């Protein structure tokens, strides 16, 4: 996927076509980059959680589901971009409407891999007690599934405004659910990183710091989601 990102970037340099005022290759590149980070993080979390889940048959099924769902999304989005057509919110005919729905199912399957992994880690370590880092991993994985699924469905029914938007991310500061969706998807990185930080610096208050930080994270997600419908 990283190689595909590099090739797509080179192609984009000579292609001036746009979809809703944004280059046709921007969305494919965003999804390629996000897939790289999502997959890498899934492996990293197994490492820092000090779990043996990564050596099990179940983990193979988890990673297989991650690969298949993300690959479908990226291939379809890239193909549509190459044709100068939208992948999301494309209601031009029945086929495109169906494929948009299939993408939603694939997205849920992709985030479900994180909840599945959290469950496996929890089941393995609940009797001996989870370290603050492992607890951060479990919370982060669960929040990625819950928050990104909810914001993803809200985003699927509310197309963001057209135009370039903010640099790099492309978000708008009004009627755009993508900021909250970003927090949802990336809970798998932010919350485990918080766990690592509080373990190192908070001492006996590490668990309290992790729970408080996680609550603040969810509150921020809720505020951004609310703001997308009121601004």
PAVOKE-670528 format. One line per field, with one value per residue: residue number from 1; residue in one letter; z, y, x of N, C-alpha, C in turn. Coordinates in nm, 3 decimals. Example, Ala and Ser with C-alpha at 12.3 -4.5 7.8 and 13.67 -1.06 7.14 Angstrom:
BEGIN
i: [1;2] $
aa: [a;s] $
n.pz: [0.780;0.708] $
n.py: [-0.569;-0.225] $
n.px: [1.319;1.285] $
ca.pz: [0.780;0.714] $
ca.py: [-0.450;-0.106] $
ca.px: [1.230;1.367] $
c.pz: [0.780;0.787] $
c.py: [-0.330;0.003] $
c.px: [1.320;1.290] $
END
This chain:
BEGIN
i: [1;2;3;4;5;6;7;8;9;10;11;12;13;14;15;16;17;18;19;20;21;22;23;24;25;26;27;28;29;30;31;32;33;34;35;36;37;38;39;40;41;42;43;44;45;46;47;48;49;50;51;52;53;54;55;56;57;58;59;60;61;62;63;64;65;66;67;68;69;70;71;72;73;74;75;76;77;78;79;80;81;82;83;84;85;86;87;88;89;90;91;92;93;94;95;96;97;98;99;100;101;102;103;104;105;106;107;108;109;110;111;112;113;114;115;116;117;118;119;120;121;122;123;124;125;126;127;128;129;130;131;132;133;134;135;136;137;138;139;140;141;142;143;144;145;146;147;148;149;150;151;152;153;154;155;156;157;158;159;160;161;162;163;164;165;166;167;168;169;170;171;172;173;174;175;176;177;178;179;180;181;182;183;184;185;186;187;188;189;190;191;192;193;194;195;196;197;198;199;200;201;202;203;204;205;206;207;208;209;210;211;212;213;214;215;216;217;218;219;220;221;222;223;224;225;226;227;228;229;230;231] $
aa: [x;x;x;x;x;x;x;x;x;x;x;x;x;x;x;x;x;x;x;x;x;x;x;x;x;x;x;x;x;x;x;x;x;x;x;x;x;x;x;x;x;x;x;x;x;x;x;x;x;x;x;x;x;x;x;x;x;x;x;x;x;x;x;x;x;x;x;x;x;x;x;x;x;x;x;x;x;x;x;x;x;x;x;x;x;x;x;x;x;x;x;x;x;x;x;x;x;x;x;x;x;x;x;x;x;x;x;x;x;x;x;x;x;x;x;x;x;x;x;x;x;x;x;x;x;x;x;x;x;x;x;x;x;x;x;x;x;x;x;x;x;x;x;x;x;x;x;x;x;x;x;x;x;x;x;x;x;x;x;x;x;x;x;x;x;x;x;x;x;x;x;x;x;x;x;x;x;x;x;x;x;x;x;x;x;x;x;x;x;x;x;x;x;x;x;x;x;x;x;x;x;x;x;x;x;x;x;x;x;x;x;x;x;x;x;x;x;x;x;x;x;x;x;x;x;x;x;x;x;x;x] $
n.pz: [0.000;0.068;-0.137;-0.349;-0.282;-0.328;-0.607;-0.699;-0.618;-0.790;-1.035;-0.995;-1.021;-1.282;-1.356;-1.395;-1.343;-1.156;-0.879;-0.747;-0.702;-0.601;-0.648;-0.847;-0.749;-0.484;-0.278;-0.313;-0.236;0.029;0.149;0.101;0.253;0.508;0.537;0.547;0.795;0.967;0.945;1.020;1.283;1.403;1.416;1.576;1.819;1.916;1.985;2.193;2.383;2.496;2.440;2.346;2.145;1.886;1.776;1.719;1.547;1.530;1.512;1.256;1.110;1.185;1.073;0.807;0.752;0.788;0.578;0.344;0.353;0.361;0.126;-0.070;-0.043;-0.108;-0.369;-0.513;-0.470;-0.586;-0.850;-0.925;-0.900;-1.105;-1.321;-1.307;-1.155;-0.872;-0.575;-0.325;-0.214;-0.463;-0.660;-0.916;-1.060;-1.015;-0.967;-0.871;-0.638;-0.494;-0.463;-0.307;-0.074;-0.018;0.038;0.282;0.441;0.425;0.556;0.817;0.871;0.863;1.085;1.278;1.311;1.500;1.737;1.766;1.804;2.045;2.214;2.211;2.332;2.582;2.680;2.707;2.906;3.123;3.366;3.495;3.526;3.368;3.246;3.257;3.005;2.837;2.895;2.786;2.519;2.473;2.528;2.334;2.095;2.113;2.117;1.865;1.704;1.794;1.791;1.534;1.373;1.432;1.364;1.103;0.977;1.013;0.859;0.613;0.548;0.527;0.320;0.302;0.261;-0.067;-0.225;-0.152;0.122;0.453;0.471;0.375;0.533;0.432;0.550;0.637;0.821;0.887;0.895;0.861;0.918;0.920;1.091;1.349;1.276;1.214;1.471;1.577;1.418;1.472;1.740;1.801;1.791;1.953;2.217;2.316;2.308;2.502;2.719;2.734;2.805;3.055;3.206;3.228;3.344;3.532;3.752;4.041;3.974;3.721;3.602;3.659;3.518;3.258;3.225;3.265;3.055;2.838;2.865;2.820;2.557;2.428;2.486;2.338;2.082;2.078;2.096;1.854;1.674;1.735;1.672;1.397;1.305;1.381;1.301] $
n.py: [-0.121;0.117;0.144;0.169;0.416;0.586;0.556;0.645;0.910;1.012;0.981;1.162;1.407;1.490;1.503;1.690;1.674;1.707;1.632;1.762;1.997;1.904;1.731;1.431;1.222;1.261;1.158;0.869;0.859;0.947;0.738;0.525;0.601;0.609;0.340;0.218;0.320;0.223;-0.058;-0.099;-0.004;-0.192;-0.415;-0.311;-0.262;-0.518;-0.587;-0.403;-0.463;-0.692;-0.955;-1.288;-1.322;-1.252;-1.473;-1.659;-1.854;-1.713;-1.448;-1.446;-1.464;-1.220;-1.035;-1.107;-1.030;-0.755;-0.694;-0.771;-0.613;-0.348;-0.347;-0.380;-0.136;0.057;-0.019;0.013;0.287;0.400;0.314;0.447;0.709;0.712;0.709;0.952;0.980;0.993;0.798;0.788;0.879;0.853;0.850;0.797;0.577;0.250;0.053;0.196;0.298;0.064;-0.026;0.179;0.125;-0.127;-0.051;0.073;-0.147;-0.285;-0.104;-0.118;-0.382;-0.357;-0.185;-0.348;-0.540;-0.435;-0.427;-0.699;-0.782;-0.648;-0.786;-1.043;-0.995;-0.904;-1.132;-1.306;-1.187;-1.102;-1.241;-1.223;-0.959;-0.645;-0.452;-0.095;-0.006;-0.215;-0.201;0.050;-0.013;-0.191;-0.023;0.177;0.029;-0.056;0.192;0.287;0.114;0.167;0.456;0.534;0.383;0.483;0.761;0.720;0.619;0.841;1.021;0.898;0.959;1.230;1.435;1.601;1.956;2.088;2.154;2.250;2.282;2.261;2.267;1.971;1.781;1.848;1.911;2.088;2.375;2.375;2.199;1.942;1.618;1.484;1.560;1.453;1.189;1.132;1.139;0.918;0.698;0.711;0.661;0.425;0.477;0.711;0.663;0.427;0.543;0.737;0.565;0.464;0.699;0.776;0.558;0.590;0.844;0.907;0.743;0.602;0.700;0.629;0.464;0.614;0.846;0.744;0.667;0.913;1.061;0.914;0.955;1.231;1.231;1.099;1.285;1.504;1.400;1.377;1.646;1.749;1.605;1.696;1.968;1.955;1.936;2.167;2.396] $
n.px: [0.083;0.198;0.381;0.202;0.094;0.313;0.345;0.097;0.107;0.305;0.173;-0.033;0.086;0.082;-0.178;-0.457;-0.723;-1.029;-1.251;-1.530;-1.384;-1.145;-0.839;-0.838;-0.689;-0.649;-0.823;-0.785;-0.511;-0.520;-0.663;-0.492;-0.266;-0.385;-0.453;-0.202;-0.106;-0.304;-0.283;-0.014;-0.023;-0.192;-0.027;0.178;0.046;-0.008;0.247;0.325;0.138;0.220;0.128;0.031;-0.142;-0.084;0.039;-0.147;-0.404;-0.637;-0.552;-0.451;-0.687;-0.800;-0.618;-0.644;-0.906;-0.877;-0.699;-0.845;-1.082;-0.983;-0.835;-1.031;-1.171;-0.970;-0.895;-1.136;-1.191;-0.964;-0.988;-1.225;-1.134;-0.944;-1.109;-1.216;-1.442;-1.665;-1.633;-1.754;-2.082;-2.193;-2.455;-2.528;-2.615;-2.771;-2.575;-2.349;-2.459;-2.504;-2.239;-2.136;-2.274;-2.165;-1.905;-1.947;-2.014;-1.772;-1.607;-1.706;-1.639;-1.362;-1.303;-1.409;-1.217;-1.051;-1.199;-1.233;-0.968;-0.917;-1.091;-0.976;-0.728;-0.813;-0.949;-0.736;-0.577;-0.728;-0.756;-0.512;-0.476;-0.462;-0.195;-0.130;-0.061;-0.147;-0.419;-0.468;-0.430;-0.645;-0.867;-0.824;-0.849;-1.117;-1.249;-1.182;-1.331;-1.599;-1.636;-1.546;-1.714;-1.971;-1.939;-1.866;-2.099;-2.262;-2.122;-2.149;-2.408;-2.409;-2.277;-1.964;-1.888;-1.808;-1.487;-1.141;-1.063;-0.907;-0.543;-0.364;-0.536;-0.787;-1.028;-1.333;-1.447;-1.709;-2.014;-1.900;-1.816;-1.583;-1.358;-1.433;-1.459;-1.197;-1.078;-1.210;-1.118;-0.843;-0.813;-0.694;-0.425;-0.381;-0.484;-0.345;-0.086;-0.120;-0.146;0.116;0.249;0.136;0.204;0.474;0.510;0.309;0.301;0.158;-0.085;-0.143;-0.346;-0.574;-0.513;-0.516;-0.787;-0.914;-0.802;-0.897;-1.171;-1.180;-1.103;-1.317;-1.514;-1.425;-1.453;-1.733;-1.804;-1.701;-1.853;-2.109;-2.070;-2.043;-2.299;-2.417;-2.285] $
ca.pz: [0.000;0.069;-0.275;-0.430;-0.249;-0.399;-0.751;-0.720;-0.606;-0.914;-1.137;-0.966;-1.055;-1.421;-1.380;-1.343;-1.325;-1.019;-0.840;-0.647;-0.685;-0.539;-0.743;-0.850;-0.681;-0.343;-0.193;-0.310;-0.159;0.171;0.196;0.102;0.370;0.627;0.546;0.594;0.938;1.037;0.948;1.100;1.423;1.450;1.451;1.687;1.943;1.965;2.043;2.320;2.480;2.549;2.428;2.253;2.046;1.753;1.727;1.711;1.424;1.532;1.463;1.110;1.059;1.206;0.974;0.675;0.738;0.771;0.443;0.241;0.356;0.323;-0.015;-0.151;-0.039;-0.181;-0.512;-0.572;-0.467;-0.683;-0.984;-0.952;-0.923;-1.237;-1.419;-1.284;-1.094;-0.726;-0.515;-0.217;-0.245;-0.607;-0.682;-1.059;-1.105;-0.911;-0.938;-0.785;-0.509;-0.426;-0.426;-0.193;0.042;0.010;0.104;0.423;0.506;0.435;0.659;0.947;0.886;0.891;1.223;1.365;1.342;1.620;1.850;1.776;1.864;2.185;2.286;2.226;2.432;2.710;2.721;2.744;3.020;3.227;3.494;3.561;3.540;3.255;3.274;3.208;2.860;2.773;2.908;2.686;2.389;2.464;2.518;2.204;1.991;2.124;2.076;1.720;1.647;1.827;1.747;1.389;1.310;1.446;1.281;0.963;0.927;1.006;0.744;0.492;0.517;0.524;0.239;0.340;0.159;-0.176;-0.215;-0.103;0.268;0.524;0.411;0.403;0.568;0.345;0.624;0.644;0.958;0.901;0.842;0.818;1.024;0.907;1.210;1.453;1.222;1.230;1.610;1.595;1.355;1.527;1.882;1.810;1.817;2.058;2.352;2.359;2.336;2.633;2.815;2.748;2.873;3.197;3.273;3.254;3.419;3.630;3.869;4.095;3.917;3.579;3.558;3.666;3.406;3.134;3.218;3.247;2.919;2.745;2.877;2.752;2.413;2.383;2.496;2.223;1.966;2.086;2.065;1.710;1.603;1.755;1.600;1.253;1.273;1.429;1.246] $
ca.py: [0.000;0.231;0.154;0.222;0.557;0.656;0.555;0.731;1.049;1.048;0.996;1.281;1.530;1.530;1.489;1.811;1.651;1.725;1.592;1.861;2.094;1.838;1.641;1.298;1.124;1.298;1.060;0.742;0.870;0.954;0.605;0.443;0.640;0.566;0.194;0.189;0.349;0.134;-0.193;-0.096;0.013;-0.319;-0.499;-0.245;-0.278;-0.654;-0.588;-0.330;-0.522;-0.812;-1.062;-1.396;-1.329;-1.239;-1.602;-1.751;-1.863;-1.605;-1.326;-1.458;-1.426;-1.076;-0.962;-1.136;-0.942;-0.619;-0.681;-0.782;-0.498;-0.225;-0.359;-0.351;0.008;0.132;-0.053;0.077;0.432;0.434;0.295;0.558;0.827;0.702;0.738;1.087;0.969;0.982;0.668;0.815;0.960;0.843;0.794;0.813;0.460;0.150;-0.016;0.280;0.306;-0.063;-0.029;0.271;0.049;-0.232;0.016;0.094;-0.277;-0.313;-0.015;-0.175;-0.500;-0.312;-0.139;-0.461;-0.614;-0.377;-0.477;-0.842;-0.791;-0.606;-0.896;-1.153;-0.954;-0.901;-1.269;-1.367;-1.126;-1.050;-1.310;-1.182;-0.814;-0.575;-0.337;0.028;0.001;-0.309;-0.144;0.155;-0.079;-0.243;0.091;0.240;-0.057;-0.051;0.324;0.295;0.046;0.233;0.596;0.547;0.326;0.580;0.880;0.677;0.615;0.980;1.080;0.840;1.023;1.376;1.466;1.725;2.061;2.077;2.244;2.198;2.275;2.287;2.201;1.830;1.698;1.881;1.931;2.221;2.414;2.379;2.086;1.839;1.518;1.419;1.574;1.356;1.056;1.118;1.100;0.783;0.603;0.716;0.625;0.310;0.529;0.812;0.610;0.349;0.636;0.793;0.461;0.462;0.821;0.776;0.453;0.641;0.970;0.929;0.658;0.532;0.758;0.597;0.417;0.728;0.932;0.680;0.675;1.055;1.099;0.848;1.026;1.360;1.200;1.073;1.412;1.584;1.340;1.414;1.789;1.769;1.550;1.793;2.091;1.933;1.951;2.296;2.510] $
ca.px: [0.000;0.290;0.433;0.092;0.084;0.419;0.315;-0.019;0.151;0.374;0.070;-0.113;0.159;0.054;-0.322;-0.521;-0.866;-1.079;-1.386;-1.575;-1.274;-1.030;-0.774;-0.899;-0.604;-0.633;-0.891;-0.711;-0.386;-0.556;-0.701;-0.370;-0.186;-0.458;-0.443;-0.066;-0.099;-0.397;-0.226;0.109;-0.061;-0.246;0.089;0.249;-0.030;0.015;0.381;0.335;0.046;0.286;0.030;0.064;-0.249;-0.024;0.089;-0.260;-0.481;-0.735;-0.488;-0.444;-0.819;-0.816;-0.539;-0.701;-1.022;-0.824;-0.642;-0.948;-1.173;-0.911;-0.796;-1.149;-1.197;-0.868;-0.902;-1.254;-1.173;-0.860;-1.046;-1.317;-1.052;-0.881;-1.214;-1.266;-1.574;-1.666;-1.662;-1.848;-2.200;-2.219;-2.589;-2.554;-2.690;-2.792;-2.449;-2.266;-2.526;-2.476;-2.097;-2.120;-2.320;-2.067;-1.793;-1.985;-2.001;-1.629;-1.552;-1.742;-1.555;-1.226;-1.293;-1.442;-1.093;-0.993;-1.279;-1.201;-0.836;-0.932;-1.156;-0.880;-0.629;-0.883;-0.974;-0.609;-0.508;-0.818;-0.739;-0.388;-0.474;-0.402;-0.109;-0.191;-0.038;-0.238;-0.553;-0.476;-0.446;-0.782;-0.958;-0.803;-0.906;-1.263;-1.296;-1.171;-1.448;-1.726;-1.645;-1.532;-1.832;-2.080;-1.911;-1.862;-2.236;-2.308;-2.053;-2.206;-2.535;-2.393;-2.160;-1.897;-1.890;-1.710;-1.372;-1.014;-1.063;-0.782;-0.426;-0.332;-0.651;-0.899;-1.152;-1.394;-1.480;-1.854;-2.091;-1.804;-1.801;-1.453;-1.272;-1.469;-1.428;-1.052;-1.053;-1.259;-1.027;-0.708;-0.807;-0.603;-0.290;-0.374;-0.509;-0.227;0.025;-0.150;-0.112;0.262;0.292;0.098;0.282;0.609;0.519;0.202;0.320;0.042;-0.206;-0.142;-0.477;-0.665;-0.478;-0.562;-0.933;-0.950;-0.764;-0.989;-1.299;-1.163;-1.096;-1.453;-1.585;-1.383;-1.520;-1.874;-1.816;-1.678;-1.967;-2.218;-2.038;-2.061;-2.441;-2.470;-2.210] $
c.pz: [0.000;-0.070;-0.367;-0.407;-0.325;-0.548;-0.782;-0.710;-0.733;-1.028;-1.120;-1.009;-1.196;-1.456;-1.313;-1.320;-1.177;-1.003;-0.726;-0.604;-0.617;-0.640;-0.733;-0.772;-0.531;-0.251;-0.195;-0.227;-0.010;0.226;0.196;0.225;0.499;0.647;0.595;0.745;1.018;1.053;1.036;1.249;1.481;1.492;1.573;1.820;2.001;2.035;2.180;2.426;2.544;2.553;2.328;2.146;1.904;1.695;1.704;1.572;1.415;1.477;1.311;1.047;1.074;1.098;0.832;0.649;0.716;0.629;0.336;0.237;0.313;0.176;-0.106;-0.158;-0.126;-0.331;-0.577;-0.578;-0.571;-0.826;-1.019;-0.977;-1.061;-1.349;-1.407;-1.223;-0.943;-0.683;-0.405;-0.266;-0.395;-0.627;-0.829;-1.118;-0.992;-0.870;-0.843;-0.646;-0.427;-0.377;-0.311;-0.065;0.082;0.078;0.251;0.501;0.527;0.544;0.798;0.973;0.923;1.036;1.322;1.399;1.471;1.746;1.874;1.845;2.012;2.269;2.312;2.332;2.571;2.764;2.770;2.878;3.136;3.364;3.569;3.577;3.426;3.304;3.216;3.057;2.787;2.782;2.807;2.546;2.371;2.448;2.381;2.091;1.993;2.079;1.925;1.654;1.670;1.765;1.596;1.316;1.316;1.355;1.133;0.902;0.917;0.884;0.614;0.451;0.507;0.449;0.281;0.229;0.053;-0.152;-0.147;0.049;0.329;0.458;0.462;0.428;0.480;0.416;0.610;0.789;0.980;0.833;0.786;0.934;1.021;1.025;1.320;1.405;1.233;1.372;1.635;1.541;1.428;1.679;1.902;1.828;1.941;2.199;2.398;2.387;2.471;2.742;2.840;2.829;3.023;3.274;3.314;3.350;3.531;3.753;3.913;4.041;3.768;3.528;3.557;3.548;3.274;3.119;3.194;3.106;2.816;2.746;2.805;2.601;2.357;2.386;2.378;2.096;1.964;2.049;1.915;1.627;1.613;1.673;1.449;1.212;1.312;1.370;1.098] $
c.py: [0.126;0.253;0.212;0.372;0.638;0.665;0.649;0.879;1.096;1.069;1.126;1.410;1.580;1.519;1.605;1.793;1.666;1.663;1.683;1.952;2.036;1.739;1.499;1.194;1.152;1.194;0.924;0.749;0.878;0.815;0.510;0.473;0.593;0.415;0.151;0.206;0.253;-0.006;-0.198;-0.086;-0.117;-0.414;-0.443;-0.267;-0.417;-0.663;-0.522;-0.387;-0.647;-0.930;-1.167;-1.412;-1.325;-1.369;-1.702;-1.752;-1.751;-1.476;-1.328;-1.419;-1.277;-0.997;-0.986;-1.046;-0.798;-0.598;-0.679;-0.659;-0.370;-0.229;-0.328;-0.201;0.085;0.105;0.018;0.228;0.477;0.420;0.411;0.687;0.827;0.734;0.881;1.089;0.951;0.838;0.684;0.905;0.958;0.771;0.802;0.696;0.357;0.082;0.065;0.296;0.179;-0.067;0.067;0.202;-0.061;-0.172;0.040;-0.036;-0.312;-0.229;-0.067;-0.300;-0.464;-0.268;-0.251;-0.545;-0.563;-0.422;-0.625;-0.862;-0.752;-0.719;-1.010;-1.119;-0.955;-1.043;-1.337;-1.316;-1.083;-1.115;-1.267;-1.031;-0.747;-0.463;-0.213;0.042;-0.092;-0.260;-0.032;0.099;-0.126;-0.129;0.158;0.160;-0.051;0.084;0.343;0.230;0.126;0.372;0.609;0.487;0.424;0.701;0.844;0.672;0.755;1.049;1.027;0.903;1.174;1.411;1.598;1.830;2.038;2.174;2.180;2.183;2.306;2.214;2.058;1.747;1.725;1.906;2.075;2.249;2.425;2.256;1.975;1.743;1.453;1.442;1.474;1.214;1.028;1.074;0.956;0.679;0.596;0.700;0.509;0.354;0.618;0.754;0.519;0.437;0.703;0.692;0.453;0.582;0.817;0.667;0.506;0.758;0.986;0.840;0.587;0.585;0.726;0.555;0.529;0.821;0.876;0.693;0.819;1.101;1.038;0.916;1.161;1.341;1.179;1.203;1.503;1.533;1.380;1.560;1.813;1.714;1.645;1.918;2.076;1.953;2.086;2.417;2.527] $
c.px: [0.086;0.350;0.326;0.074;0.190;0.392;0.200;0.018;0.220;0.274;-0.006;-0.046;0.127;-0.094;-0.394;-0.671;-0.906;-1.217;-1.428;-1.460;-1.151;-0.972;-0.827;-0.818;-0.590;-0.698;-0.822;-0.585;-0.414;-0.587;-0.581;-0.286;-0.253;-0.448;-0.306;-0.057;-0.186;-0.338;-0.101;0.075;-0.115;-0.134;0.161;0.178;-0.014;0.150;0.383;0.241;0.104;0.189;0.079;-0.043;-0.193;0.029;-0.023;-0.325;-0.584;-0.677;-0.474;-0.577;-0.845;-0.742;-0.591;-0.822;-0.979;-0.775;-0.750;-1.038;-1.104;-0.871;-0.914;-1.175;-1.098;-0.875;-1.020;-1.238;-1.071;-0.913;-1.139;-1.241;-0.990;-0.980;-1.269;-1.404;-1.563;-1.693;-1.767;-1.962;-2.233;-2.353;-2.629;-2.631;-2.696;-2.661;-2.362;-2.328;-2.499;-2.332;-2.067;-2.164;-2.223;-1.943;-1.823;-1.970;-1.854;-1.564;-1.583;-1.658;-1.412;-1.211;-1.327;-1.319;-1.031;-1.068;-1.248;-1.066;-0.840;-0.991;-1.057;-0.775;-0.691;-0.904;-0.846;-0.557;-0.597;-0.796;-0.615;-0.378;-0.400;-0.311;-0.175;-0.173;-0.134;-0.382;-0.573;-0.495;-0.590;-0.882;-0.946;-0.864;-1.059;-1.318;-1.285;-1.292;-1.575;-1.737;-1.637;-1.651;-1.950;-2.058;-1.907;-2.002;-2.295;-2.247;-2.112;-2.337;-2.528;-2.265;-2.097;-1.907;-1.783;-1.595;-1.254;-1.011;-0.927;-0.665;-0.409;-0.460;-0.773;-1.030;-1.203;-1.433;-1.630;-1.914;-2.000;-1.778;-1.663;-1.358;-1.304;-1.441;-1.277;-1.018;-1.098;-1.162;-0.894;-0.701;-0.711;-0.457;-0.286;-0.390;-0.395;-0.105;0.005;-0.115;0.038;0.311;0.259;0.173;0.420;0.610;0.416;0.212;0.194;-0.090;-0.221;-0.280;-0.580;-0.640;-0.527;-0.713;-0.978;-0.918;-0.857;-1.125;-1.293;-1.162;-1.236;-1.535;-1.552;-1.448;-1.667;-1.894;-1.800;-1.794;-2.087;-2.195;-2.063;-2.207;-2.497;-2.398;-2.237] $
END
